[in-house]
Amino acid sequence: GLIHGDLRLDNFICDANRAYAIDWPNACHGSLAFDPIFLCTHMESMGMGEAENFLSCFEEMSGRNMPEEEVTALLAGISGYFADQAYRAVPPALPRLRWMQKGILLAQLKLLARWGYIESPPIMSGQNT
């Protein structure tokens, strides 16, 4: 289906009754589990709770069950992307980009570790202990 491709909290504008997803240059067709996984791990990286709790809530509210194999494969792929991006040079116009990417990567690795797919991730440079 149609996916946003970069669904983070800062890509929403909200009013009293609605939320609008903005910033669609990465929109494409793909797995409908991609956006919820991306958003839930971003929320965890912001300290809002564990991603699996948000994923469970999404499944309950949407009535859509996301198969574990699909979620795990997407998490592996997305975390690979962030692992590649997180330590690249910081673009001058985007000073927070790498910080955000490292946070999302760490949340994704922690989720995979909690589910027993990988060992707990090591401390990343700049991460508080």
Disulfide bonds with the S-S distance in Angstrom:
none
